[in-house]
């Protein structure tokens, strides 16, 4: 589906912007480098009635808020969500983060235990945009089974995770990165009560919130970094040039747009590892919705001289050139791009020391 964004640019402005972005070195409208992200304001733990929450605001005023709630739910009769016999280990040990016990949960979680709801001002909940955005965020979040297995309590009960996303302003650009980054921070701050019951007993939790554990632990029992929630970055191409975090004006002339979801097990530069690609989606660029300019051969102001005498002025030369190229002042892209360009996008994000790792480090700073 096409991104929800307005394109208040004339064909001449679109062509000028496309030329500026396709040249080397490129010129972005806001002066950023191709890999530079827009500054943002972020904070976590802002909603006291939730298990985790976060808010992010972009410079253009676009703002999003995410609240995460966890509720205990009884697993369906027959234990259909459980693979294998009960291992006999206590729920308390598993909840406290013993990796050997956590491994016993492998494959026991279900994706339906995670529910994402998105609310966008002026758009119905059953509209195509929030449904598509929710599907993309869910796909990236459940790509790794670690989260689903963490929600398993015992053979009779599990946690159900509700992730409510609210876009507080009209989306001035494609909102997927903003929603993804806010969800990432909210999940990092999410805590679950410590379990004190054992085995298949009805869940009983510690009332002391200080004893609660993070949904995504900061580190494993052996001191190594634990898995972190994914982030989804928007990358676009104009010609052979690649741009990260495109603005609305830049998306209006994009040849191709790709959403890359990555995750990391590294929290510091010392143990930095390449990021893991968990999901990739191509998105119809909004540039295809722009109107093409009038070809010069059809413009009454583009030619001089008289056709009957065969004389051709300066305008006539330009008209012939336009006719030879088969183009107008602006022709909307059709979303076609080379596989090599996609490969360069992925490499720039996941490689060690790349754009994705730099952004992950920035989010870790917000977390602390």
C-alpha positions in Angstrom: 0.0 0.0 0.0 1.1 3.6 -0.5 2.3 5.6 2.4 0.0 8.1 3.9 1.7 11.5 3.0 0.8 14.6 1.2 2.8 15.8 -1.8 2.3 19.6 -2.2 5.1 19.9 -4.8 4.9 20.9 -8.4 6.4 18.8 -11.2 9.2 21.3 -11.6 10.0 21.2 -7.8 9.9 17.4 -7.9 12.3 17.2 -10.8 14.7 19.7 -9.1 14.6 17.7 -5.8 15.2 14.4 -7.7 18.2 15.9 -9.5 19.7 17.2 -6.2 19.4 13.8 -4.5 20.6 11.8 -7.5 23.9 13.7 -8.0 27.1 13.0 -6.3 27.7 14.5 -3.8 24.0 14.8 -3.1 22.2 17.8 -1.6 19.3 16.9 0.8 16.7 19.6 1.5 17.6 19.9 5.2 21.3 19.6 4.7 21.8 16.2 6.3 24.3 13.6 5.0 22.8 10.5 3.4 23.3 8.4 6.6 22.3 11.1 9.1 19.1 10.7 11.0 16.9 13.6 12.2 17.3 14.6 15.8 14.6 13.4 18.2 13.5 13.8 21.8 12.8 10.5 23.6 11.8 9.5 27.1 10.7 6.2 28.8 8.6 5.2 31.8 6.1 8.1 31.3 2.9 6.1 32.0 2.7 4.9 35.6 -0.1 2.4 35.0 1.7 0.4 32.4 4.4 -2.2 32.5 6.5 -0.1 30.1 6.1 3.1 28.1 8.0 5.5 25.9 7.5 8.7 23.9 9.4 10.1 20.9 9.0 13.4 19.2 10.6 14.4 15.8 11.6 18.0 15.0 8.6 18.4 12.6 6.3 18.0 15.6 5.3 14.4 14.8 5.0 12.6 18.1 4.2 9.0 19.2 3.5 7.3 22.5 3.5 3.6 23.3 2.2 1.8 26.4 2.8 -1.9 27.1 0.5 -3.9 29.4 1.0 -7.5 30.5 -1.9 -9.6 31.7 -1.9 -13.2 32.9 -4.1 -15.4 30.7 -5.0 -19.0 30.9 -3.7 -21.2 28.1 -6.1 -23.0 25.9 -7.3 -26.4 27.1 -5.3 -29.4 26.1 -1.9 -27.6 26.3 -1.8 -27.1 22.6 0.8 -24.4 23.0 3.2 -26.7 24.8 5.7 -28.8 23.0 7.0 -31.8 25.0 6.4 -32.8 28.7 6.8 -30.5 31.7 10.5 -30.3 32.6 9.8 -30.1 36.3 11.7 -26.8 36.8 10.1 -24.2 38.9 8.5 -21.1 37.4 10.5 -19.0 39.9 13.8 -20.2 38.5 12.7 -19.5 35.0 11.5 -16.0 35.8 14.7 -15.1 37.6 16.6 -15.5 34.4 18.4 -18.8 34.6 19.5 -19.4 31.1 19.5 -23.2 31.5 15.9 -23.0 32.6 14.9 -20.5 29.9 16.1 -23.0 27.3 13.4 -25.3 28.5 10.8 -22.7 27.2 12.1 -22.9 23.7 9.2 -23.3 21.2 6.5 -23.0 23.9 5.4 -19.5 23.1 2.8 -18.4 20.6 2.7 -15.3 18.5 -0.9 -14.7 19.3 0.1 -13.8 22.8 1.4 -10.4 21.5 -1.2 -7.9 20.3 -0.3 -4.5 18.7 -2.9 -1.8 18.3 -2.3 1.5 16.4 -4.3 4.6 16.6 -3.7 7.4 14.1 -5.7 10.7 14.3 -8.3 11.0 11.5 -7.9 7.4 10.4 -10.2 4.5 11.4 -8.7 1.6 13.3 -9.8 -0.8 10.4 -8.2 1.4 7.8 -5.5 -0.1 5.6 -2.7 2.0 7.0 -2.8 1.1 10.7 -3.5 -2.6 9.8 -0.4 -2.7 7.5 1.8 -0.9 10.1 0.7 -3.2 12.8 1.4 -6.3 10.6 4.9 -5.0 9.9 5.8 -4.3 13.5 4.4 -7.6 14.6 6.3 -9.5 12.0 9.6 -7.9 13.1 8.8 -8.4 16.8 8.0 -12.1 16.4 10.8 -13.0 14.0 12.8 -14.1 17.0 11.1 -16.7 19.3 12.8 -15.3 22.4 9.9 -12.9 23.2 7.2 -15.5 22.7 9.0 -18.0 25.0 9.5 -15.3 27.7 5.8 -14.9 27.9 5.3 -18.6 28.8 4.7 -19.0 32.6 3.7 -22.7 32.9 1.7 -25.3 31.0 -1.6 -23.6 32.2 -0.8 -19.9 32.1 1.0 -17.3 30.0 1.5 -13.6 29.7 -0.5 -11.7 27.1 1.3 -8.6 25.9 -0.8 -5.6 24.7 1.2 -2.9 22.9 -0.9 0.2 22.3 0.6 2.7 19.9 -0.8 6.3 19.7 0.3 8.7 17.1 -0.3 12.1 18.8 -0.3 14.2 15.6 -1.1 13.8 11.9 1.7 11.9 10.2 3.7 14.3 8.0 5.7 11.4 6.6 5.5 7.6 6.6 5.2 6.9 10.4 6.7 3.4 10.5 10.2 4.3 11.8 8.7 6.6 14.5 6.3 3.9 15.7 9.0 1.3 15.6 11.6 3.3 17.6 9.0 4.2 20.2 7.9 0.6 20.6 11.6 -0.4 20.9 12.1 1.9 23.9 8.8 0.9 25.5 9.7 -2.8 25.4 13.1 -2.1 26.8 11.5 -0.4 29.8 8.8 -3.2 30.2 9.1 -5.1 33.5 7.2 -8.2 34.6 6.4 -9.1 38.3 8.7 -11.8 39.8 7.0 -15.2 40.0 7.0 -16.9 43.4 4.7 -19.8 42.7 6.2 -23.1 41.4 5.6 -25.4 38.5 1.9 -25.5 37.3 0.4 -23.8 40.3 -1.8 -20.7 39.8 0.6 -17.8 39.2 1.5 -15.9 42.3 3.7 -12.9 42.0 5.9 -10.8 44.3 4.3 -7.5 45.3 7.6 -5.8 45.4 8.1 -4.0 42.1 11.8 -3.6 42.7 12.0 -7.4 42.4 10.4 -7.4 39.0 12.4 -8.4 35.9 12.8 -6.8 32.5 11.0 -8.3 29.6 14.3 -7.8 27.7 17.1 -8.4 30.3 20.0 -6.1 30.1 22.4 -9.0 30.2 22.4 -12.8 30.5 23.5 -14.8 33.6 27.0 -15.2 32.2 27.3 -11.4 31.8 27.0 -11.3 28.0 24.5 -9.0 26.3 21.0 -10.2 25.8 18.7 -10.0 22.8 17.1 -6.5 22.2 13.8 -5.7 20.6 14.0 -4.9 16.8 13.9 -1.6 15.2 12.6 -0.8 11.7 14.5 1.7 9.6 13.3 3.3 6.4 15.8 3.4 3.6 15.2 4.9 0.1 17.1 5.2 -3.1 17.3 7.9 -5.8 19.2 6.6 -8.7 22.4 5.0 -7.2 22.3 7.1 -4.0 20.9 5.6 -0.8 19.3 7.7 2.0 18.3 6.9 5.6 15.4 8.4 7.5 13.9 10.2 4.5 11.6 13.2 5.0 8.2 13.6 3.3 9.7 15.7 0.5 12.4 13.1 -0.2 9.9 10.3 -0.3 8.0 12.2 -2.9 10.9 11.6 -5.4 12.1 8.2 -4.2 12.8 5.5 -6.8 12.4 2.7 -4.2 11.7 2.5 -0.4 12.6 -0.4 1.8 11.8 -1.1 5.5 14.6 -3.0 7.2 14.0 -4.6 10.6 17.1 -5.4 12.6 18.0 -6.5 16.1 21.1 -6.6 18.2 22.6 -8.5 21.1 25.2 -5.8 21.8 24.8 -2.8 24.1 28.4 -1.5 24.0 31.0 -0.9 21.4 33.3 -3.3 23.2 31.2 -6.3 22.3 29.7 -4.9 19.1 28.6 -7.5 16.6 26.9 -7.1 13.2 23.2 -6.6 13.5 20.8 -9.4 12.6 18.3 -8.8 9.8 14.9 -10.1 10.9 12.5 -8.7 8.3 12.5 -6.8 5.0 9.6 -5.2 3.2 9.4 -3.1 0.1 7.0 -0.2 0.3 5.3 1.5 -2.6 7.0 4.9 -2.8 4.6 7.9 -2.6 6.4 9.3 -5.6 4.3 7.1 -7.8 1.2 9.1 -6.7 2.7 12.4 -8.0 1.4 13.9 -11.3 3.7 14.0 -14.3 4.5 17.3 -15.8 3.3 18.4 -19.3 5.8 17.3 -22.0 7.5 20.3 -23.7 6.3 19.0 -27.0 2.7 19.8 -25.9 3.5 23.1 -24.3 2.6 26.2 -26.2 5.5 28.0 -24.5 8.2 25.5 -25.3 8.7 26.1 -28.9 9.6 29.1 -31.1 9.6 29.6 -34.8 7.0 28.2 -37.2 6.6 24.6 -38.0 5.4 25.4 -41.5 8.8 26.9 -42.5 10.7 24.2 -40.6 12.6 26.8 -38.5 13.5 25.7 -35.0 14.5 28.1 -32.2 16.0 27.3 -28.8 12.7 26.1 -27.4 12.3 23.7 -30.4 15.7 22.1 -29.6 14.5 21.5 -26.0 11.3 20.1 -27.3 13.0 17.7 -29.6 15.3 16.6 -26.7 12.3 15.9 -24.5 10.6 14.0 -27.3 13.7 11.9 -27.8 14.0 11.1 -24.1 10.3 10.3 -24.0 10.0 12.3 -20.7 8.2 15.3 -19.4 9.4 17.8 -16.8 8.7 15.1 -14.2 7.7 11.5 -14.7 6.7 9.5 -11.5 9.0 6.6 -10.7 7.5 3.1 -10.9 9.2 1.6 -7.9 11.8 -0.3 -9.9 15.3 -0.8 -8.5 18.2 -3.1 -8.8 18.9 -6.0 -6.4 22.4 -4.6 -6.0 20.9 -1.4 -4.5 19.0 -3.5 -1.9 22.2 -5.4 -1.1 23.9 -2.1 -0.4 21.0 -0.9 1.8 21.2 -4.1 3.9 25.0 -4.0 4.2 25.0 -0.4 5.3 22.5 -1.2 8.1 23.7 -4.6 9.5 27.4 -4.4 9.1 29.6 -3.8 12.2 30.0 -0.1 12.7 27.2 0.6 10.3 24.2 2.9 10.4 22.0 0.5 12.3 24.5 -0.1 15.0 25.0 3.6 15.4 21.3 4.1 15.9 21.1 1.2 18.4 23.8 2.9 20.4 21.8 6.1 20.5 18.7 4.3 21.7 20.7 2.6 24.4 21.7 6.1 25.6 18.1 7.0 25.9 17.4 3.9 27.9 20.1 4.6 30.5 
